Amino acid sequence: MEPPVYPVGRRIAYLRKLKNISVNKLATTAGISQSYLRDIEIENKNPTVEIVALICQALGISLKDFFDDDSTASFQSDPLLQRIYKMNTEQRHALLRFLDTMG
């Protein structure tokens, strides 16, 4: 029996593009080489869970969200979630402060 195949590289590329981050910037932020990230995205390399965790941290998402198909479907179908996902940390905190004022 063969292990199930999960499109880790394609998911990373999708989330990176959704966030409008270059391969170079994501690799630098995650602390890995640009060529290694590119190899992961085109599925020439299989990253360890630790590398995926570093990439997720650089993307601002959890490992759970990364592997959760429902979360990905929400990103694809909900324009508000797409806009929130594209925000940097400061913008997210500002949005949260604004929402807190609405009670």
GROMACS elastic network, one bead per residue, 0.5 to 0.9 nm:
[ bonds ]
;  ai    aj funct       b0    kb
    2     5     6  0.86646   500
    5     8     6  0.87978   500
    6     9     6  0.86635   500
    6    67     6  0.89778   500
    7    10     6  0.53621   500
    7    11     6  0.61293   500
    7    12     6  0.86730   500
    7    43     6  0.79140   500
    8    11     6  0.51617   500
    8    12     6  0.61820   500
    8    13     6  0.86596   500
    8    40     6  0.77113   500
    8    41     6  0.75325   500
    8    43     6  0.77715   500
    8    46     6  0.79900   500
    8    47     6  0.83268   500
    8    52     6  0.83807   500
    8    66     6  0.88496   500
    8    67     6  0.85356   500
    9    12     6  0.51540   500
    9    13     6  0.62080   500
    9    14     6  0.85701   500
    9    37     6  0.85130   500
    9    38     6  0.85934   500
    9    39     6  0.81935   500
    9    40     6  0.50263   500
    9    42     6  0.61004   500
    9    43     6  0.54099   500
    9    44     6  0.87494   500
    9    45     6  0.84491   500
    9    46     6  0.80496   500
    9    47     6  0.87092   500
   10    13     6  0.50785   500
   10    14     6  0.60489   500
   10    15     6  0.86167   500
   10    40     6  0.83815   500
   10    41     6  0.56315   500
   10    42     6  0.71047   500
   10    43     6  0.75558   500
   11    14     6  0.50083   500
   11    15     6  0.61274   500
   11    16     6  0.84031   500
   11    41     6  0.79756   500
   11    66     6  0.77979   500
   11    67     6  0.88354   500
   11    72     6  0.87661   500
   12    15     6  0.52537   500
   12    16     6  0.59369   500
   12    17     6  0.84963   500
   12    40     6  0.83348   500
   12    41     6  0.64576   500
   12    52     6  0.86783   500
   12    55     6  0.79491   500
   12    56     6  0.83912   500
   12    59     6  0.89701   500
   12    66     6  0.83918   500
   13    16     6  0.50783   500
   13    17     6  0.60771   500
   13    18     6  0.84566   500
   13    23     6  0.84559   500
   13    38     6  0.88403   500
   13    40     6  0.89400   500
   13    41     6  0.57100   500
   13    42     6  0.85540   500
   14    17     6  0.52782   500
   14    18     6  0.60673   500
   14    19     6  0.86437   500
   15    19     6  0.61717   500
   15    20     6  0.84736   500
   15    21     6  0.88817   500
   15    59     6  0.76334   500
   15    66     6  0.88121   500
   15    72     6  0.87240   500
   16    19     6  0.51900   500
   16    20     6  0.61093   500
   16    21     6  0.54123   500
   16    22     6  0.72114   500
   16    23     6  0.76976   500
   16    26     6  0.75093   500
   16    59     6  0.70749   500
   17    21     6  0.60184   500
   17    22     6  0.75354   500
   18    21     6  0.78748   500
   18    75     6  0.87722   500
   18    82     6  0.73575   500
   18    85     6  0.79461   500
   18    86     6  0.69960   500
   19    59     6  0.77023   500
   19    82     6  0.82121   500
   19    83     6  0.87631   500
   19    85     6  0.65517   500
   19    87     6  0.79117   500
   20    86     6  0.72364   500
   21    24     6  0.81937   500
   21    25     6  0.63263   500
   21    26     6  0.63614   500
   21    59     6  0.87239   500
   22    25     6  0.52277   500
   22    26     6  0.62249   500
   22    27     6  0.84717   500
   23    26     6  0.52816   500
   23    27     6  0.59819   500
   23    28     6  0.84762   500
   23    34     6  0.63260   500
   23    35     6  0.88260   500
   23    37     6  0.70210   500
   23    38     6  0.69585   500
   24    27     6  0.51881   500
   24    28     6  0.60604   500
   24    29     6  0.85433   500
   24    33     6  0.80578   500
   24    34     6  0.53588   500
   24    35     6  0.87599   500
   24    37     6  0.85069   500
   25    28     6  0.51229   500
   25    29     6  0.60414   500
   25    30     6  0.84620   500
   25    34     6  0.83880   500
   26    29     6  0.51078   500
   26    30     6  0.59737   500
   26    31     6  0.83920   500
   26    32     6  0.85663   500
   26    34     6  0.81411   500
   26    37     6  0.83154   500
   26    55     6  0.72513   500
   26    58     6  0.64626   500
   26    59     6  0.74481   500
   27    30     6  0.51068   500
   27    31     6  0.59279   500
   27    32     6  0.50631   500
   27    33     6  0.56794   500
   27    34     6  0.52004   500
   27    35     6  0.85937   500
   27    36     6  0.82327   500
   27    37     6  0.61926   500
   27    38     6  0.88489   500
   27    55     6  0.76680   500
   27    58     6  0.84327   500
   28    31     6  0.50432   500
   28    32     6  0.61706   500
   28    33     6  0.69640   500
   28    34     6  0.73373   500
   28    58     6  0.89369   500
   29    32     6  0.78974   500
   29    54     6  0.85413   500
   29    55     6  0.80257   500
   29    57     6  0.87634   500
   29    58     6  0.56244   500
   29    59     6  0.87410   500
   30    33     6  0.87412   500
   30    51     6  0.81171   500
   30    53     6  0.88578   500
   30    54     6  0.51783   500
   30    55     6  0.52082   500
   30    56     6  0.82135   500
   30    57     6  0.72723   500
   30    58     6  0.52921   500
   30    59     6  0.85383   500
   31    54     6  0.75608   500
   31    55     6  0.85183   500
   31    58     6  0.89613   500
   32    35     6  0.85916   500
   32    36     6  0.68904   500
   32    37     6  0.70540   500
   32    51     6  0.81342   500
   32    54     6  0.86478   500
   32    55     6  0.87179   500
   33    36     6  0.52182   500
   33    37     6  0.63696   500
   33    38     6  0.86574   500
   34    37     6  0.51726   500
   34    38     6  0.61358   500
   34    39     6  0.86040   500
   35    38     6  0.50247   500
   35    39     6  0.61257   500
   35    40     6  0.86194   500
   36    39     6  0.50335   500
   36    40     6  0.62258   500
   36    41     6  0.86845   500
   36    45     6  0.76147   500
   37    41     6  0.61831   500
   37    42     6  0.87195   500
   37    45     6  0.86317   500
   37    47     6  0.89500   500
   38    41     6  0.50667   500
   38    42     6  0.62919   500
   38    43     6  0.84208   500
   38    44     6  0.85783   500
   38    45     6  0.89225   500
   39    42     6  0.53008   500
   39    43     6  0.59722   500
   39    45     6  0.54644   500
   39    46     6  0.85193   500
   40    44     6  0.58771   500
   40    46     6  0.61588   500
   40    47     6  0.67073   500
   41    44     6  0.76795   500
   41    45     6  0.81315   500
   42    45     6  0.79140   500
   43    46     6  0.67708   500
   47    50     6  0.78638   500
   47    51     6  0.57972   500
   47    52     6  0.64178   500
   48    51     6  0.52431   500
   48    52     6  0.63837   500
   48    53     6  0.86059   500
   49    52     6  0.50319   500
   49    53     6  0.60437   500
   49    54     6  0.86548   500
   49    63     6  0.89374   500
   50    53     6  0.50005   500
   50    54     6  0.63167   500
   50    55     6  0.87253   500
   51    54     6  0.50563   500
   51    55     6  0.62507   500
   51    56     6  0.85694   500
   52    55     6  0.50220   500
   52    56     6  0.60340   500
   52    57     6  0.85195   500
   52    63     6  0.76469   500
   52    66     6  0.89147   500
   53    57     6  0.60881   500
   53    58     6  0.85683   500
   53    62     6  0.76474   500
   53    63     6  0.61470   500
   54    57     6  0.50929   500
   54    58     6  0.62345   500
   54    59     6  0.86471   500
   55    58     6  0.50236   500
   55    59     6  0.61837   500
   55    60     6  0.85975   500
   55    61     6  0.88545   500
   56    60     6  0.60412   500
   56    61     6  0.52192   500
   56    62     6  0.59685   500
   56    63     6  0.63070   500
   56    65     6  0.88980   500
   56    66     6  0.71067   500
   57    61     6  0.59338   500
   57    62     6  0.68161   500
   57    63     6  0.83870   500
   58    61     6  0.78352   500
   59    62     6  0.87347   500
   59    85     6  0.88589   500
   60    85     6  0.80895   500
   60    88     6  0.84744   500
   60    89     6  0.82205   500
   61    64     6  0.81956   500
   61    65     6  0.63123   500
   61    66     6  0.68774   500
   61    85     6  0.87041   500
   62    65     6  0.51934   500
   62    66     6  0.62665   500
   62    67     6  0.88324   500
   63    67     6  0.63024   500
   63    68     6  0.84386   500
   64    67     6  0.54061   500
   64    68     6  0.58973   500
   64    71     6  0.89394   500
   65    69     6  0.79795   500
   65    70     6  0.84379   500
   65    71     6  0.58330   500
   65    72     6  0.75846   500
   66    69     6  0.79175   500
   66    71     6  0.76595   500
   66    72     6  0.75513   500
   67    70     6  0.89303   500
   67    71     6  0.82623   500
   67    72     6  0.83603   500
   68    71     6  0.53713   500
   68    72     6  0.66394   500
   68    73     6  0.88345   500
   69    72     6  0.51129   500
   69    73     6  0.61529   500
   69    74     6  0.86153   500
   70    73     6  0.50040   500
   70    74     6  0.61751   500
   70    75     6  0.87200   500
   71    74     6  0.50142   500
   71    75     6  0.63263   500
   71    76     6  0.87357   500
   72    75     6  0.50471   500
   72    76     6  0.63018   500
   72    77     6  0.87215   500
   73    76     6  0.50819   500
   73    77     6  0.61615   500
   73    78     6  0.83649   500
   74    77     6  0.52082   500
   74    78     6  0.55657   500
   74    79     6  0.88496   500
   74    81     6  0.71843   500
   74    82     6  0.84858   500
   75    78     6  0.56748   500
   75    79     6  0.74138   500
   75    80     6  0.85217   500
   75    81     6  0.56998   500
   75    82     6  0.54289   500
   75    85     6  0.80737   500
   76    79     6  0.76599   500
   76    81     6  0.85133   500
   76    82     6  0.73101   500
   77    81     6  0.84539   500
   77    82     6  0.83920   500
   78    81     6  0.54197   500
   78    82     6  0.64111   500
   78    83     6  0.88950   500
   79    83     6  0.62487   500
   79    84     6  0.86692   500
   80    83     6  0.51614   500
   80    84     6  0.62098   500
   80    85     6  0.85407   500
   81    84     6  0.50246   500
   81    85     6  0.59535   500
   81    86     6  0.85820   500
   82    85     6  0.51168   500
   82    86     6  0.63529   500
   82    87     6  0.89910   500
   83    86     6  0.52133   500
   83    87     6  0.66601   500
   84    87     6  0.52998   500
   84    88     6  0.85954   500
   84    91     6  0.85985   500
   84    92     6  0.70523   500
   84    95     6  0.87947   500
   85    88     6  0.80573   500
   85    92     6  0.87115   500
   87    90     6  0.78827   500
   87    91     6  0.55803   500
   87    92     6  0.60408   500
   88    91     6  0.53313   500
   88    92     6  0.62835   500
   88    93     6  0.87964   500
   89    92     6  0.51255   500
   89    93     6  0.62605   500
   89    94     6  0.86630   500
   90    93     6  0.51524   500
   90    94     6  0.61976   500
   90    95     6  0.86368   500
   91    94     6  0.50338   500
   91    95     6  0.61508   500
   91    96     6  0.85784   500
   92    95     6  0.50545   500
   92    96     6  0.61390   500
   92    97     6  0.86300   500
   93    96     6  0.50075   500
   93    97     6  0.61548   500
   93    98     6  0.85623   500
   94    97     6  0.50949   500
   94    98     6  0.61723   500
   94    99     6  0.86246   500
   95    98     6  0.50163   500
   95    99     6  0.61266   500
   95   100     6  0.85526   500
   96    99     6  0.50344   500
   96   100     6  0.60914   500
   96   101     6  0.87618   500
   97   100     6  0.50499   500
   97   101     6  0.65338   500
   98   101     6  0.53131   500
   98   102     6  0.69150   500
   99   102     6  0.52562   500
   99   103     6  0.72487   500
  100   103     6  0.56217   500
